[in-house]
């Protein structure tokens, strides 16, 4: 197998971290011919005294530190444009960049020493560095350290990180073509963009089997995303000295203490044009032109190219977001149909007709909305709001609630299938989170001074004693509970605002003549709901901003052992807080408002003075819709502003001076330094935003069938905004692997189950559907028009003289004797005066029966659908088995061939023959299995 870029004689430095002994073997000759041409940079010789590496507690295992170091390096000094991703020699690729500012002060001396030690240890580990002097920078004070990982480093850490590489082109026939492909042509991207690389059989890389892999060019064999992942792995574990008796290491700590100002891999070119260098792949330009522009919103996403450029973790996010958006299309269409049904049947709604009828609603006098100051009012003043409430409170609401319960299951099950296909296509089938569990966080290693043997790896590792863990968890839990209590307190304040302002709005609208034209549309209930929703949204945003910093701080304080553990803990804290913060107001309107009002002779008060607010005579569902719309739409608008406009403004401000410089003097590393940092939690916030939106369209969808449509329109924009900001406004993130959306999958499953319960309660207790059905079947006396008389039946009578003396309305110019209120209670003079009627208990029983029946039906259908749909498609299972079988054959054939070669070279054949026979037997056994 031909390979380019063979190295000449090199020096092998075997660094054993357990003993901190270093064996230097010179004149090492690789298995390949030493006479082949060299096509790569050569490193400087590293002496014995400079080859010392930190102990195992500092993060590098003995396997990781077996490195091939060439004998010398040659750097060309020819003129070169600074807009390049290569060293000055134009050959070695820049895999990572560190930047720092050298400012003379007392603290700077420590930083200089840290940098000197850190960069020396980076060179000892085999990385090659090239520094750009501050005189060459745009601002005249920033140094840039460019880092290159030579071939020997890449193959060493590719084995450590278990990176899969191609061994043979995939010869399994592709799936049967979809007959609808011709219709989907306008939505397709070019094949070169969708599949930038051929499909290969792959196997984990091993230095001892390099001839097995398809290595055509050592400079391009590992993609830039894999290269920066390897370099970042070294950077996070490289030591820089001892401070306060503790060994310090890792680029994260150096960034936090200001030793370096930034650390990032480079984009391969400018996003709006291709690079002049023919060696550049221009993948960023392709992503921008084909994916990141809004005019391409109707096109599919180039997921393979996203994965190649940004890594699997970001690729799986955009795959999930795209699939979620596709599934929303069905929910949006059904929701729109339900909304149109309500619109077209609005004129047939008997309840709103009776409310608007001057002979019915115009003669029904309602009790005052507040104590003493408010006046009596006529029911027909709520005519317009009762008509619009029918848009969302109709029989289609029940159908849509059941449909969404099933839709959620279909979405989650089909996503599992899509995820399984991606795992196969992206070589993640054998990637398990347990691999990440073995990689300790550098912060954990630095802060944990106790040691114990790992039962899995049998290596001595740092650990956090149980007592210290308990104390930290108690502090963390107390902090989270405090902030959740703060949300509840703020929610209580908003409720108090609603109660206080409700009375004021009621009085103002009754006495202000200029508001009379819109009084039918803008009722006191609606005005209170709108203003309280806006106030609640502002409080939500403020609390979110503060809690994000607190959540990161307490998660850091817990000192999670691995990166996966860190993300999971932070995810649960943030989601729990956001769940209470965003949904508490909707839960209040849906399940508490208007349920504990009392009656005019004995109203219920909050804090002893604020009378609990009542629902509109047409129901509370329209107010829940208002609350949901304001919070959901406001969050989406604010989120897009934060994601797109804010980074653009910061970047525009940071590049204001550089825009005056010639392009060839504005270096690639400076261009990327001026961009915003995506951060290790950048993807976390993207998931959190979408999961909160998922809650809005599932937990309360029975109150607002248009919620999926709003989410669909937002997500079409969200995909392009996220892709645009990632491609144009942010530095290139460090590539990371992930085979699923992680703990978010479990959160979505939990919300899917909870949504069935909440929607059943909304239909039963928030809408008027069950009371109308009970009246229709049990209490209607008009056979020709069964729903006529429903409004009069749903309003109880109160004798005005029964008002408490201190609550009696001051104004009663028409000397009304009775007024009506929304409830099912006995009239005055009845032996059980103002107590609930039997109809109230019938309705309550019907509501409870409906909840039980609806939940059981939906849950049965959900679990049946989940059982019917396999998580992994049958063709993917077959292809995985086929690929494993062929890969095993390839590896066994390779081993057998090597053994035969040894047999030919060996003088004593007996043992070698036995080994060949054993290998052939293993192959036969594998084929039989």
MIVEX-796737 format. One record per residue (C-alpha): residue in three letters; x, y, z. Coordinates in steps of 0.2 Angstrom, whole numbers, padded with zeros to 4 digits, always signed. Last residue first. Example, Ala and Ser with C-alpha at 12.3 -4.5 7.8 and 13.67 -1.06 7.14 Angstrom:
2
Ser+0068-0005+0036
Ala+0062-0022+0039
! end
This chain:
929
Unk-0102-0084+0072
Unk-0095-0096+0058
Unk-0085-0082+0051
Unk-0077-0078+0068
Unk-0073-0097+0071
Unk-0065-0098+0054
Unk-0055-0082+0057
Unk-0050-0089+0074
Unk-0044-0105+0067
Unk-0034-0096+0054
Unk-0025-0087+0068
Unk-0022-0103+0078
Unk-0015-0111+0063
Unk-0003-0096+0060
Unk+0002-0096+0078
Unk+0006-0115+0077
Unk+0016-0112+0062
Unk+0026-0099+0071
Unk+0030-0110+0085
Unk+0037-0124+0074
Unk+0046-0113+0061
Unk+0063-0110+0069
Unk+0073-0100+0056
Unk+0061-0086+0055
Unk+0060-0075+0039
Unk+0046-0085+0030
Unk+0037-0087+0046
Unk+0038-0069+0050
Unk+0030-0065+0033
Unk+0016-0078+0036
Unk+0013-0070+0053
Unk+0011-0053+0044
Unk-0001-0061+0032
Unk-0012-0069+0045
Unk-0013-0052+0055
Unk-0019-0043+0039
Unk-0031-0057+0035
Unk-0038-0056+0053
Unk-0040-0037+0051
Unk-0049-0038+0035
Unk-0060-0052+0041
Unk-0064-0043+0056
Unk-0069-0028+0046
Unk-0080-0038+0034
Unk-0089-0046+0049
Unk-0091-0029+0058
Unk-0097-0021+0042
Unk-0110-0034+0039
Unk-0117-0034+0056
Unk-0118-0015+0055
Unk-0126-0016+0038
Unk-0139-0028+0044
Unk-0144-0018+0059
Unk-0145-0002+0048
Unk-0156-0012+0036
Unk-0168-0017+0051
Unk-0169+0001+0057
Unk-0164+0003+0075
Unk-0176+0009+0089
Unk-0189-0003+0083
Unk-0207+0005+0081
Unk-0221-0006+0087
Unk-0216-0005+0105
Unk-0216+0014+0105
Unk-0233+0014+0095
Unk-0240+0003+0108
Unk-0233+0013+0123
Unk-0240+0029+0115
Unk-0257+0021+0111
Unk-0259+0014+0129
Unk-0253+0031+0136
Unk-0266+0041+0126
Unk-0280+0030+0130
Unk-0276+0029+0149
Unk-0273+0048+0150
Unk-0290+0052+0141
Unk-0300+0039+0152
Unk-0292+0045+0168
Unk-0294+0064+0164
Unk-0312+0062+0157
Unk-0317+0053+0173
Unk-0310+0067+0184
Unk-0319+0080+0173
Unk-0335+0070+0173
Unk-0335+0069+0192
Unk-0332+0087+0194
Unk-0346+0091+0182
Unk-0358+0080+0192
Unk-0352+0088+0208
Unk-0356+0105+0201
Unk-0373+0099+0195
Unk-0377+0094+0213
Unk-0376+0112+0218
Unk-0362+0120+0228
Unk-0367+0130+0243
Unk-0373+0148+0241
Unk-0389+0144+0251
Unk-0391+0126+0256
Unk-0410+0128+0262
Unk-0412+0139+0246
Unk-0417+0157+0249
Unk-0403+0164+0239
Unk-0398+0153+0224
Unk-0388+0136+0226
Unk-0371+0136+0218
Unk-0363+0132+0202
Unk-0351+0145+0198
Unk-0348+0161+0187
Unk-0357+0176+0196
Unk-0374+0184+0194
Unk-0381+0199+0202
Unk-0397+0202+0212
Unk-0407+0217+0219
Unk-0401+0230+0206
Unk-0404+0248+0212
Unk-0401+0256+0196
Unk-0388+0268+0203
Unk-0379+0255+0213
Unk-0362+0263+0217
Unk-0353+0259+0234
Unk-0351+0241+0231
Unk-0353+0231+0248
Unk-0337+0224+0254
Unk-0337+0232+0272
Unk-0355+0227+0275
Unk-0353+0209+0269
Unk-0364+0207+0253
Unk-0380+0198+0257
Unk-0391+0213+0251
Unk-0385+0210+0234
Unk-0393+0193+0232
Unk-0382+0182+0222
Unk-0388+0171+0207
Unk-0376+0157+0199
Unk-0370+0158+0181
Unk-0367+0141+0172
Unk-0386+0139+0168
Unk-0389+0156+0161
Unk-0374+0153+0149
Unk-0380+0136+0144
Unk-0398+0141+0140
Unk-0397+0136+0122
Unk-0385+0121+0120
Unk-0398+0108+0116
Unk-0406+0118+0102
Unk-0421+0108+0095
Unk-0422+0097+0111
Unk-0422+0111+0123
Unk-0422+0105+0141
Unk-0403+0103+0143
Unk-0397+0097+0160
Unk-0390+0079+0157
Unk-0382+0077+0139
Unk-0379+0095+0134
Unk-0376+0102+0151
Unk-0363+0088+0155
Unk-0355+0091+0138
Unk-0354+0110+0141
Unk-0347+0108+0158
Unk-0334+0096+0150
Unk-0329+0108+0136
Unk-0327+0124+0146
Unk-0308+0124+0146
Unk-0297+0126+0161
Unk-0302+0111+0171
Unk-0305+0096+0159
Unk-0296+0101+0144
Unk-0281+0109+0154
Unk-0281+0093+0165
Unk-0279+0081+0150
Unk-0266+0093+0143
Unk-0256+0093+0159
Unk-0257+0074+0160
Unk-0252+0070+0142
Unk-0238+0083+0143
Unk-0230+0075+0158
Unk-0226+0059+0148
Unk-0218+0069+0134
Unk-0209+0080+0146
Unk-0201+0064+0154
Unk-0196+0058+0137
Unk-0189+0075+0132
Unk-0178+0075+0148
Unk-0172+0057+0145
Unk-0166+0062+0127
Unk-0158+0078+0134
Unk-0147+0067+0145
Unk-0136+0063+0129
Unk-0141+0070+0112
Unk-0133+0055+0105
Unk-0116+0047+0098
Unk-0105+0062+0104
Unk-0088+0066+0099
Unk-0079+0083+0101
Unk-0071+0095+0089
Unk-0064+0111+0097
Unk-0075+0126+0091
Unk-0070+0137+0077
Unk-0071+0155+0082
Unk-0088+0162+0082
Unk-0097+0175+0071
Unk-0096+0168+0053
Unk-0099+0149+0053
Unk-0106+0147+0070
Unk-0117+0163+0069
Unk-0124+0158+0052
Unk-0127+0140+0057
Unk-0136+0145+0072
Unk-0146+0159+0063
Unk-0150+0147+0049
Unk-0156+0133+0060
Unk-0166+0145+0071
Unk-0175+0153+0057
Unk-0183+0137+0052
Unk-0185+0134+0070
Unk-0194+0150+0073
Unk-0207+0146+0059
Unk-0209+0128+0066
Unk-0211+0134+0084
Unk-0225+0147+0079
Unk-0234+0133+0069
Unk-0232+0121+0084
Unk-0240+0134+0095
Unk-0255+0137+0084
Unk-0265+0124+0093
Unk-0265+0135+0109
Unk-0274+0129+0124
Unk-0272+0111+0121
Unk-0253+0114+0117
Unk-0249+0117+0135
Unk-0237+0104+0140
Unk-0232+0099+0122
Unk-0229+0115+0112
Unk-0222+0125+0127
Unk-0211+0110+0133
Unk-0203+0108+0116
Unk-0199+0127+0117
Unk-0190+0124+0133
Unk-0181+0109+0125
Unk-0175+0120+0110
Unk-0168+0134+0122
Unk-0159+0121+0132
Unk-0151+0112+0117
Unk-0144+0128+0111
Unk-0138+0133+0129
Unk-0129+0117+0130
Unk-0121+0119+0113
Unk-0112+0134+0119
Unk-0106+0126+0135
Unk-0088+0123+0130
Unk-0087+0140+0123
Unk-0092+0147+0106
Unk-0079+0161+0108
Unk-0083+0177+0099
Unk-0072+0182+0084
Unk-0057+0194+0085
Unk-0045+0180+0088
Unk-0051+0172+0072
Unk-0046+0187+0061
Unk-0030+0188+0071
Unk-0026+0169+0068
Unk-0029+0172+0049
Unk-0018+0187+0048
Unk-0024+0204+0044
Unk-0008+0209+0034
Unk-0013+0201+0018
Unk-0030+0210+0019
Unk-0023+0227+0019
Unk-0027+0236+0036
Unk-0042+0248+0038
Unk-0054+0235+0043
Unk-0042+0230+0057
Unk-0047+0245+0067
Unk-0066+0242+0068
Unk-0063+0223+0070
Unk-0068+0222+0089
Unk-0083+0233+0087
Unk-0090+0223+0072
Unk-0087+0207+0082
Unk-0096+0213+0097
Unk-0111+0220+0086
Unk-0112+0203+0077
Unk-0111+0193+0093
Unk-0126+0203+0100
Unk-0136+0203+0084
Unk-0137+0184+0081
Unk-0139+0174+0097
Unk-0145+0187+0108
Unk-0157+0194+0096
Unk-0163+0176+0091
Unk-0166+0172+0110
Unk-0176+0188+0113
Unk-0187+0184+0098
Unk-0189+0166+0104
Unk-0192+0171+0122
Unk-0205+0184+0118
Unk-0214+0172+0107
Unk-0215+0159+0120
Unk-0219+0170+0135
Unk-0232+0181+0126
Unk-0240+0167+0117
Unk-0242+0156+0133
Unk-0249+0170+0143
Unk-0262+0175+0130
Unk-0267+0157+0127
Unk-0269+0154+0146
Unk-0280+0170+0146
Unk-0290+0163+0132
Unk-0292+0146+0141
Unk-0299+0155+0157
Unk-0318+0153+0153
Unk-0332+0162+0143
Unk-0337+0171+0159
Unk-0319+0177+0160
Unk-0310+0169+0175
Unk-0310+0177+0192
Unk-0296+0185+0202
Unk-0293+0181+0220
Unk-0296+0196+0231
Unk-0281+0205+0238
Unk-0283+0210+0256
Unk-0280+0195+0268
Unk-0263+0191+0260
Unk-0273+0183+0246
Unk-0292+0184+0248
Unk-0306+0171+0245
Unk-0323+0179+0243
Unk-0337+0175+0256
Unk-0354+0183+0252
Unk-0349+0186+0234
Unk-0344+0167+0231
Unk-0327+0158+0233
Unk-0313+0162+0221
Unk-0302+0146+0222
Unk-0303+0139+0204
Unk-0302+0156+0195
Unk-0283+0155+0192
Unk-0276+0139+0199
Unk-0274+0126+0186
Unk-0271+0134+0169
Unk-0267+0152+0174
Unk-0255+0146+0188
Unk-0247+0132+0177
Unk-0243+0145+0164
Unk-0235+0157+0176
Unk-0224+0142+0183
Unk-0219+0137+0165
Unk-0204+0148+0162
Unk-0196+0149+0179
Unk-0200+0132+0185
Unk-0194+0123+0170
Unk-0179+0135+0168
Unk-0173+0130+0186
Unk-0175+0112+0183
Unk-0167+0113+0166
Unk-0152+0123+0172
Unk-0149+0111+0187
Unk-0151+0095+0177
Unk-0140+0101+0162
Unk-0126+0107+0174
Unk-0126+0089+0182
Unk-0126+0081+0165
Unk-0113+0092+0158
Unk-0101+0089+0172
Unk-0104+0070+0172
Unk-0100+0070+0154
Unk-0084+0080+0156
Unk-0078+0068+0170
Unk-0076+0068+0189
Unk-0088+0082+0194
Unk-0080+0095+0205
Unk-0095+0100+0215
Unk-0089+0118+0216
Unk-0089+0119+0197
Unk-0107+0114+0197
Unk-0110+0127+0210
Unk-0102+0141+0199
Unk-0110+0135+0183
Unk-0127+0136+0191
Unk-0124+0153+0199
Unk-0119+0161+0182
Unk-0134+0154+0173
Unk-0145+0159+0188
Unk-0142+0178+0186
Unk-0146+0179+0167
Unk-0161+0167+0169
Unk-0168+0177+0184
Unk-0167+0193+0173
Unk-0176+0185+0158
Unk-0190+0177+0169
Unk-0193+0194+0177
Unk-0195+0202+0161
Unk-0207+0188+0155
Unk-0217+0190+0171
Unk-0220+0209+0168
Unk-0225+0205+0150
Unk-0237+0191+0156
Unk-0244+0203+0170
Unk-0248+0216+0157
Unk-0257+0204+0145
Unk-0266+0195+0159
Unk-0272+0211+0167
Unk-0279+0218+0151
Unk-0287+0202+0147
Unk-0296+0200+0164
Unk-0301+0219+0163
Unk-0309+0216+0146
Unk-0300+0222+0130
Unk-0312+0217+0116
Unk-0329+0223+0123
Unk-0321+0238+0131
Unk-0313+0244+0115
Unk-0326+0257+0111
Unk-0328+0261+0129
Unk-0310+0265+0133
Unk-0312+0284+0130
Unk-0327+0285+0142
Unk-0316+0280+0157
Unk-0327+0274+0172
Unk-0330+0255+0169
Unk-0313+0253+0161
Unk-0304+0262+0175
Unk-0313+0252+0189
Unk-0310+0235+0181
Unk-0292+0240+0177
Unk-0289+0245+0195
Unk-0297+0229+0202
Unk-0286+0218+0191
Unk-0271+0229+0195
Unk-0270+0223+0213
Unk-0274+0205+0209
Unk-0263+0204+0195
Unk-0249+0212+0205
Unk-0251+0200+0219
Unk-0250+0186+0206
Unk-0234+0194+0199
Unk-0227+0194+0217
Unk-0232+0176+0220
Unk-0222+0172+0204
Unk-0207+0182+0211
Unk-0208+0172+0227
Unk-0210+0155+0217
Unk-0194+0160+0207
Unk-0185+0164+0223
Unk-0190+0148+0230
Unk-0182+0140+0215
Unk-0166+0150+0218
Unk-0165+0144+0236
Unk-0169+0126+0231
Unk-0154+0127+0219
Unk-0142+0134+0232
Unk-0148+0122+0245
Unk-0144+0108+0233
Unk-0127+0114+0229
Unk-0122+0117+0247
Unk-0128+0099+0252
Unk-0119+0092+0236
Unk-0103+0100+0242
Unk-0104+0094+0259
Unk-0108+0076+0253
Unk-0094+0076+0241
Unk-0082+0081+0254
Unk-0088+0067+0266
Unk-0087+0055+0251
Unk-0069+0058+0248
Unk-0065+0065+0230
Unk-0054+0055+0220
Unk-0037+0055+0211
Unk-0031+0040+0201
Unk-0020+0025+0203
Unk-0022+0014+0188
Unk-0031-0003+0189
Unk-0040+0003+0173
Unk-0057-0004+0179
Unk-0055-0004+0198
Unk-0047+0013+0198
Unk-0034+0013+0212
Unk-0035+0027+0225
Unk-0028+0044+0227
Unk-0032+0059+0238
Unk-0027+0077+0232
Unk-0042+0081+0222
Unk-0042+0099+0215
Unk-0030+0097+0200
Unk-0036+0080+0194
Unk-0054+0086+0195
Unk-0050+0102+0186
Unk-0041+0092+0172
Unk-0057+0082+0170
Unk-0054+0063+0170
Unk-0055+0053+0154
Unk-0061+0036+0159
Unk-0079+0041+0159
Unk-0077+0047+0141
Unk-0075+0029+0135
Unk-0089+0024+0146
Unk-0100+0036+0135
Unk-0099+0023+0121
Unk-0092+0023+0104
Unk-0094+0006+0096
Unk-0108+0012+0084
Unk-0101+0029+0082
Unk-0093+0027+0065
Unk-0103+0042+0057
Unk-0114+0032+0046
Unk-0118+0019+0059
Unk-0121+0032+0073
Unk-0131+0043+0060
Unk-0143+0028+0057
Unk-0146+0025+0075
Unk-0150+0043+0078
Unk-0163+0043+0064
Unk-0171+0027+0072
Unk-0170+0036+0089
Unk-0178+0051+0081
Unk-0192+0041+0074
Unk-0196+0035+0092
Unk-0195+0052+0100
Unk-0206+0061+0086
Unk-0219+0047+0085
Unk-0221+0048+0104
Unk-0223+0066+0104
Unk-0236+0065+0090
Unk-0246+0053+0100
Unk-0249+0065+0114
Unk-0250+0079+0101
Unk-0265+0070+0093
Unk-0274+0068+0110
Unk-0272+0087+0113
Unk-0277+0091+0095
Unk-0293+0080+0096
Unk-0298+0088+0113
Unk-0295+0106+0106
Unk-0305+0102+0090
Unk-0321+0101+0101
Unk-0319+0120+0105
Unk-0310+0131+0116
Unk-0296+0139+0105
Unk-0305+0149+0092
Unk-0320+0149+0104
Unk-0311+0161+0115
Unk-0311+0174+0101
Unk-0330+0175+0102
Unk-0330+0176+0121
Unk-0318+0190+0120
Unk-0329+0200+0108
Unk-0345+0198+0119
Unk-0337+0203+0136
Unk-0348+0218+0138
Unk-0363+0207+0135
Unk-0362+0201+0153
Unk-0368+0218+0160
Unk-0358+0226+0173
Unk-0360+0231+0192
Unk-0348+0244+0198
Unk-0331+0243+0206
Unk-0325+0253+0221
Unk-0333+0243+0235
Unk-0324+0226+0232
Unk-0318+0221+0215
Unk-0325+0213+0199
Unk-0343+0219+0203
Unk-0357+0205+0201
Unk-0364+0203+0184
Unk-0381+0209+0178
Unk-0388+0198+0164
Unk-0400+0208+0153
Unk-0388+0212+0139
Unk-0382+0194+0139
Unk-0399+0188+0136
Unk-0410+0200+0126
Unk-0395+0210+0120
Unk-0388+0194+0113
Unk-0369+0194+0114
Unk-0367+0182+0128
Unk-0381+0171+0121
Unk-0371+0171+0104
Unk-0355+0168+0113
Unk-0362+0152+0121
Unk-0371+0146+0105
Unk-0355+0145+0095
Unk-0361+0144+0077
Unk-0353+0160+0072
Unk-0336+0154+0078
Unk-0337+0138+0068
Unk-0326+0144+0054
Unk-0313+0151+0066
Unk-0313+0136+0077
Unk-0311+0124+0062
Unk-0297+0136+0056
Unk-0288+0133+0073
Unk-0290+0114+0072
Unk-0283+0115+0054
Unk-0268+0126+0059
Unk-0264+0113+0073
Unk-0265+0099+0061
Unk-0253+0108+0049
Unk-0241+0113+0063
Unk-0240+0096+0070
Unk-0235+0089+0053
Unk-0222+0102+0050
Unk-0216+0100+0068
Unk-0208+0083+0063
Unk-0197+0092+0050
Unk-0191+0105+0063
Unk-0187+0091+0076
Unk-0177+0082+0062
Unk-0167+0098+0058
Unk-0164+0101+0077
Unk-0158+0083+0080
Unk-0147+0083+0065
Unk-0140+0100+0070
Unk-0136+0094+0087
Unk-0129+0078+0081
Unk-0116+0088+0070
Unk-0111+0099+0084
Unk-0106+0083+0094
Unk-0099+0074+0079
Unk-0086+0086+0075
Unk-0086+0104+0068
Unk-0079+0102+0050
Unk-0082+0084+0046
Unk-0098+0083+0056
Unk-0105+0099+0047
Unk-0099+0091+0030
Unk-0109+0075+0034
Unk-0124+0085+0040
Unk-0125+0095+0024
Unk-0143+0102+0029
Unk-0158+0101+0018
Unk-0163+0116+0008
Unk-0178+0126+0011
Unk-0169+0139+0022
Unk-0156+0142+0009
Unk-0161+0160+0008
Unk-0156+0161+0026
Unk-0138+0159+0022
Unk-0128+0147+0033
Unk-0130+0131+0023
Unk-0124+0131+0005
Unk-0114+0147+0004
Unk-0108+0147+0022
Unk-0104+0129+0023
Unk-0095+0129+0007
Unk-0084+0144+0013
Unk-0080+0135+0029
Unk-0075+0120+0020
Unk-0063+0130+0010
Unk-0051+0114+0009
Unk-0035+0124+0009
Unk-0021+0117-0001
Unk-0024+0128-0016
Unk-0020+0143-0005
Unk-0029+0158-0012
Unk-0043+0155+0001
Unk-0061+0154-0005
Unk-0073+0169-0002
Unk-0087+0174+0010
Unk-0082+0163+0025
Unk-0064+0167+0026
Unk-0053+0151+0026
Unk-0049+0136+0036
Unk-0056+0142+0052
Unk-0042+0141+0065
Unk-0041+0131+0082
Unk-0043+0141+0098
Unk-0035+0147+0114
Unk-0037+0165+0120
Unk-0031+0177+0132
Unk-0016+0167+0139
Unk-0009+0169+0157
Unk-0025+0178+0162
Unk-0029+0167+0177
Unk-0044+0158+0168
Unk-0035+0155+0152
Unk-0020+0147+0161
Unk-0033+0136+0171
Unk-0041+0131+0155
Unk-0024+0127+0146
Unk-0020+0113+0158
Unk-0008+0111+0172
Unk-0004+0115+0190
Unk+0005+0104+0203
Unk+0001+0110+0220
Unk+0013+0116+0234
Unk+0007+0134+0233
Unk+0011+0134+0214
Unk+0020+0120+0204
Unk+0023+0121+0186
Unk+0016+0122+0169
Unk+0009+0105+0166
Unk+0001+0099+0149
Unk-0016+0090+0152
Unk-0028+0102+0144
Unk-0016+0106+0130
Unk-0013+0088+0125
Unk-0032+0085+0123
Unk-0033+0101+0113
Unk-0020+0095+0101
Unk-0029+0079+0098
Unk-0046+0088+0095
Unk-0037+0101+0084
Unk-0031+0086+0073
Unk-0047+0077+0073
Unk-0056+0093+0067
Unk-0042+0097+0054
Unk-0045+0079+0046
Unk-0032+0066+0049
Unk-0025+0058+0033
Unk-0022+0076+0025
Unk-0004+0078+0029
Unk+0000+0060+0030
Unk-0005+0057+0012
Unk-0012+0041+0005
Unk-0015+0033+0022
Unk-0028+0020+0018
Unk-0025+0009+0034
Unk-0017-0008+0035
Unk+0001-0002+0033
Unk-0001+0007+0050
Unk-0004-0008+0060
Unk+0008-0006+0075
Unk+0003+0012+0077
Unk-0015+0007+0080
Unk-0031+0017+0074
Unk-0048+0010+0078
Unk-0056+0002+0063
Unk-0066+0009+0048
Unk-0075+0003+0033
Unk-0076+0018+0021
Unk-0089+0029+0014
Unk-0082+0042+0002
Unk-0080+0060+0008
Unk-0089+0076+0005
Unk-0106+0068+0005
Unk-0119+0082+0006
Unk-0108+0095-0002
Unk-0101+0084-0016
Unk-0119+0077-0019
Unk-0126+0094-0022
Unk-0139+0100-0010
Unk-0157+0094-0011
Unk-0173+0103-0008
Unk-0177+0107-0026
Unk-0175+0088-0030
Unk-0188+0082-0018
Unk-0200+0077-0031
Unk-0187+0067-0040
Unk-0183+0059-0024
Unk-0201+0053-0021
Unk-0197+0035-0027
Unk-0184+0033-0013
Unk-0169+0024-0019
Unk-0165+0007-0011
Unk-0151+0008+0002
Unk-0133+0009-0004
Unk-0124-0007-0009
Unk-0111-0013+0003
Unk-0093-0010-0005
Unk-0087+0003+0008
Unk-0069+0008+0004
Unk-0056-0001+0014
Unk-0046+0003+0030
Unk-0053+0020+0035
Unk-0049+0028+0052
Unk-0057+0026+0069
Unk-0050+0036+0084
Unk-0047+0026+0100
Unk-0042+0042+0109
Unk-0025+0034+0114
Unk-0023+0027+0097
Unk-0026+0043+0088
Unk-0015+0051+0102
Unk+0001+0042+0096
Unk-0004+0043+0077
Unk-0006+0062+0079
Unk+0010+0065+0089
Unk+0021+0055+0076
Unk+0013+0064+0061
Unk+0017+0082+0068
Unk+0005+0092+0078
Unk+0007+0111+0074
Unk+0005+0125+0087
Unk+0005+0144+0083
Unk+0009+0155+0098
Unk+0002+0173+0094
Unk+0008+0188+0104
Unk-0003+0203+0106
Unk+0004+0221+0109
Unk+0005+0229+0092
Unk-0014+0230+0089
Unk-0013+0222+0072
Unk+0000+0210+0076
Unk+0017+0209+0068
Unk+0026+0219+0082
Unk+0018+0207+0095
Unk+0030+0194+0088
Unk+0022+0178+0080
Unk+0028+0162+0089
Unk+0030+0145+0081
Unk+0027+0129+0091
Unk+0029+0111+0087
Unk+0021+0098+0098
Unk+0031+0083+0103
Unk+0027+0082+0122
Unk+0043+0091+0126
Unk+0038+0105+0115
Unk+0022+0107+0125
Unk+0032+0106+0141
Unk+0043+0121+0135
Unk+0027+0130+0130
Unk+0020+0128+0148
Unk+0036+0132+0157
Unk+0038+0148+0147
Unk+0020+0153+0148
Unk+0020+0150+0167
Unk+0036+0160+0169
Unk+0029+0174+0159
Unk+0012+0174+0169
Unk+0022+0175+0185
Unk+0031+0190+0179
Unk+0015+0198+0172
Unk+0008+0199+0190
Unk+0021+0212+0195
Unk+0018+0223+0179
Unk+0024+0225+0161
Unk+0010+0220+0149
Unk+0013+0205+0137
Unk-0003+0201+0129
Unk-0007+0183+0125
Unk-0013+0172+0111
Unk-0013+0153+0109
Unk-0017+0145+0092
Unk-0021+0127+0087
Unk-0018+0115+0072
Unk-0008+0127+0061
Unk-0003+0116+0046
Unk+0015+0113+0042
Unk+0020+0116+0024
Unk+0020+0134+0020
Unk+0036+0136+0029
Unk+0030+0151+0039
Unk+0017+0140+0047
Unk+0001+0136+0039
Unk-0017+0141+0040
Unk-0014+0157+0029
Unk-0020+0175+0029
Unk-0003+0181+0033
Unk+0003+0180+0015
Unk+0020+0172+0013
Unk+0037+0179+0010
Unk+0051+0165+0010
Unk+0059+0161+0027
Unk+0058+0142+0025
Unk+0059+0133+0041
Unk+0069+0117+0042
Unk+0068+0105+0057
Unk+0079+0093+0065
Unk+0080+0075+0072
Unk+0062+0069+0071
Unk+0052+0066+0087
Unk+0042+0050+0088
Unk+0031+0049+0104
Unk+0027+0037+0117
Unk+0018+0049+0129
Unk+0000+0044+0127
Unk+0003+0026+0132
Unk+0012+0031+0148
Unk-0003+0041+0153
Unk-0004+0059+0153
Unk-0015+0069+0166
Unk-0004+0077+0179
Unk-0007+0062+0192
Unk+0003+0051+0180
Unk+0019+0061+0183
Unk+0024+0076+0173
Unk+0036+0075+0158
Unk+0055+0076+0157
Unk+0062+0077+0139
Unk+0072+0092+0142
Unk+0087+0084+0150
Unk+0088+0070+0137
Unk+0089+0083+0123
Unk+0075+0086+0110
Unk+0081+0087+0092
Unk+0071+0100+0083
Unk+0057+0094+0073
Unk+0055+0090+0054
Unk+0041+0096+0043
Unk+0033+0085+0031
Unk+0035+0077+0014
Unk+0051+0066+0016
Unk+0056+0056+0002
Unk+0058+0037+0004
Unk+0075+0030+0008
Unk+0071+0025+0026
Unk+0060+0011+0020
Unk+0045+0007+0032
Unk+0046-0002+0048
Unk+0053+0013+0056
Unk+0072+0015+0060
Unk+0077+0022+0077
Unk+0094+0030+0077
Unk+0092+0035+0095
Unk+0083+0027+0109
Unk+0080+0039+0123
Unk+0073+0031+0139
Unk+0065+0043+0151
Unk+0061+0039+0169
Unk+0046+0047+0177
Unk+0042+0031+0186
Unk+0023+0030+0182
Unk+0025+0043+0168
Unk+0036+0032+0157
Unk+0042+0042+0142
Unk+0049+0033+0127
Unk+0057+0045+0116
Unk+0060+0038+0099
Unk+0072+0048+0088
Unk+0070+0049+0070
Unk+0078+0042+0054
Unk+0068+0048+0039
Unk+0050+0051+0039
Unk+0038+0044+0025
Unk+0026+0058+0018
Unk+0016+0048+0006
Unk+0010+0030+0007
Unk+0008+0016-0006
Unk+0000+0000+0000
! end
